Amino acid sequence: MTNTLMYIAEKARSGVFKPKSIASIHKKALLRSRQKRQNRMLSSAQFHQGKAISKLPKEFSHQSSFQTFWKYTVARRQLRPKDQLPYVPLNLDKLKEASNELRITWLGHSNVFLEIEKQRILIDPVFEHASPDIVKLFFKRNVNVPTARESLPIPDVIVISHDHYDHLEKTTMQFYADKKVYFLVPLGVGEHLERWGVAPSKIKELDWWEAVTINGVTYTATPANHQSGRTGFDTNKTLWASWCIRSQNASVFYSGDSAYSQHFKEIGERMGPFDVAFMEVAANVKKGRGFPVENWGHMQARHTLKAFHDVKAKSLFPVHWSTYELFTHKWDEPMQDLMEETKRKPISLITPLVGETIYLHSPQAQIRWWDETNLNVDSSRCCKA
């Protein structure tokens, strides 16, 4: 594809190709990509009649639909932290040279910046709000982004788990569209990226259990139990996935969004063990109070711990919590509940502040920064403004 682009550029300079003909070639490439995508969806076991097959649980809720709606909208202010949460401004000097050892930087929510074998990997990057613009005031960040995307080292690979707003951000995809980046996405999600200016040649769409290797790092799209859609009219038009990322010296599992099911055991058996699992966590339902998040395709803390053991990971890095309120529980409940769960069955838990850069196998300060935030966090290494 690179040779083709060089050929087009040379012909354009010589006057053989005019801008109009270049646009025509680009349009034909998009049409070919769209047809290929549609053919793959037709033959995929994950799709039926043009839609990805969703198998979300249907747990009984003590909350009525009206109570859930009220708490999620009108009463959501009660769920937020009183003040902006602390974070660590990114140490950009430290990140100038890509790390050969597994190095992790949490940018908030499910946005993770990984380095493996000197390859930079950006997962589900969202730097702004987690919603359409029309309701963005309801989905402000509880913690500032630790660096602007313009300042972050350009990733070699961007990995997307699904097309919901808190995992796929249009402005971020547009920013990286003209950069030298590979985009790895579940089957169907490439349609969004192409519409936002990413060339088809830079996108690799994977069905479950398909894999691609980039400079010694293998990425495998694995099952998840979720749903997709951005407008209300495109429900489940694209696939969702978890991801296994493996090199010669490191192995990572990223759950994406998923309700608990048997797929975690299958992933553990086929792809495990893993050095670290990045897994979403939400609050437990306690005494019948609270909405069972699995009905939305997510995991309560007790499910997260179970899934962690299923995939055979050595350490758990909780994500998808604190940055936004996307459920009907308080911002810190997921971690409070997860800590209670681990009392019964202790595990290696990794809980850095947003913006901290850590090496997986280096000793880390174990600070429960979400407890009495203003008192327990060392102000010399973090800030709120």
C-alpha positions, 0 to 999 in steps of 0.5 A, spaced: 500 500 500 505 504 501 508 503 494 501 505 491 501 511 495 508 513 493 506 511 485 500 516 486 504 522 489 509 521 483 504 521 478 500 527 481 506 531 481 507 529 474 500 531 472 498 524 470 493 524 476 489 530 478 486 531 485 480 529 482 482 522 480 486 521 487 479 522 490 476 517 486 482 512 487 481 513 495 473 512 494 474 506 490 479 504 496 473 505 501 468 501 497 472 495 497 474 496 504 466 496 506 464 490 501 470 486 504 467 488 511 460 486 509 462 479 506 466 478 513 460 479 517 456 475 513 460 469 514 462 470 521 459 466 527 458 472 531 453 476 526 446 474 524 442 478 519 447 484 519 448 484 527 453 482 532 449 477 537 449 479 544 448 475 550 447 479 555 444 476 562 437 478 565 438 479 572 432 481 576 433 488 579 430 491 585 430 498 582 425 500 578 427 502 571 424 509 573 429 509 579 435 507 575 433 512 570 433 517 576 439 516 579 443 515 573 441 522 570 437 527 576 441 524 582 448 523 579 451 529 582 451 524 589 455 519 585 461 524 584 467 525 588 466 532 592 473 534 588 477 533 582 481 526 583 488 527 584 493 524 578 500 524 576 502 529 570 505 524 565 513 524 566 514 525 558 522 525 559 521 518 562 517 516 556 521 519 550 525 512 549 520 506 548 521 501 554 523 493 552 520 491 559 513 491 560 511 498 562 504 501 564 501 508 564 494 509 566 491 515 563 484 514 566 478 510 565 480 504 560 485 508 557 492 504 558 498 506 554 503 500 554 510 499 552 512 492 550 518 490 546 519 497 545 513 497 541 508 503 544 500 501 544 495 505 546 488 502 548 481 505 548 484 512 548 479 517 550 482 524 552 475 528 553 468 526 555 465 519 555 459 521 551 456 525 545 457 532 545 450 534 546 450 531 553 457 532 555 456 536 561 453 530 564 460 526 563 465 530 565 472 527 567 472 526 575 480 527 574 484 531 569 487 527 563 495 527 565 497 529 558 494 532 552 494 527 546 498 531 542 504 531 548 504 523 548 509 519 544 505 517 538 503 510 539 505 504 534 499 501 535 492 503 537 487 497 540 480 498 540 475 494 544 468 496 542 465 503 539 461 506 545 463 513 546 467 511 553 472 507 549 472 510 542 473 517 541 472 521 534 477 526 535 482 522 538 481 517 532 482 523 527 488 526 531 492 519 529 489 518 522 495 521 519 500 519 523 504 512 522 499 508 527 496 501 526 489 501 528 486 494 531 479 493 532 473 488 532 470 486 526 465 492 523 469 498 527 473 500 521 467 503 518 467 508 524 475 510 523 474 510 515 469 515 516 473 519 520 479 519 515 483 513 517 485 510 511 483 502 510 490 500 509 492 502 516 486 498 519 486 491 521 479 488 523 479 482 527 473 477 528 474 473 535 480 468 535 483 472 529 490 474 531 495 479 527 503 480 529 506 486 529 514 487 530 514 481 534 508 482 538 501 478 537 495 481 538 489 476 538 481 479 539 478 474 544 470 474 546 467 479 550 459 479 553 457 486 551 454 490 546 455 496 541 452 502 538 453 510 538 446 513 535 441 508 538 440 506 531 446 502 530 445 497 536 450 491 535 452 493 528 459 492 530 463 487 534 466 488 541 472 484 543 477 483 549 484 482 547 490 478 548 497 481 547 503 477 547 510 478 546 516 473 547 517 476 554 510 479 556 503 477 556 497 482 557 490 481 557 485 486 556 477 485 558 474 491 554 467 491 557 464 485 558 459 481 563 461 475 566 461 468 562 464 462 560 468 466 555 474 468 561 475 460 562 476 459 555 481 465 554 485 462 560 485 455 557 487 457 550 491 464 551 493 464 558 497 465 563 498 472 563 503 477 567 497 482 568 490 483 566 486 489 565 479 488 567 473 493 568 470 493 575 463 496 578 460 496 584 457 489 587 449 489 588 448 489 596 442 487 599 438 488 593 440 495 592 443 497 586 442 496 579 446 489 576 451 492 571 451 485 568 445 487 564 448 492 561 454 488 559 459 489 565 462 486 571 460 487 579 467 487 583 465 479 585 465 478 577 471 481 576 475 477 581 472 471 578 474 473 571 481 474 573 482 467 576 479 464 570 484 467 565 490 465 569 493 472 570 498 473 575 496 481 577 490 485 576 489 492 574 482 494 575 480 499 570 473 503 567 472 506 574 473 513 577 474 517 571 466 518 569 460 516 573 457 511 568 453 507 573 448 508 579 453 507 584 458 512 587 465 513 584 469 509 589 464 503 590 468 499 585 474 499 588 472 499 595 468 492 593 474 489 590 478 490 596 473 487 600 473 481 595 480 480 595 480 480 603 477 473 602 482 471 597 488 475 596 491 477 589 496 481 586 493 488 585 496 494 581 492 500 583 496 506 581 494 513 580 492 516 573 498 518 570 503 514 574 508 510 569 510 503 572 514 497 571 510 491 572 515 487 576 518 493 580 516 494 587 510 499 587 507 503 593 501 500 595 497 507 596 489 506 597 489 513 594 481 513 593 480 513 601 480 520 604 484 522 598 486 529 600 489 526 606 492 519 603 496 522 597 503 524 597 502 531 594 509 532 592 507 527 586 500 529 584 495 534 583 488 536 582 488 542 577 
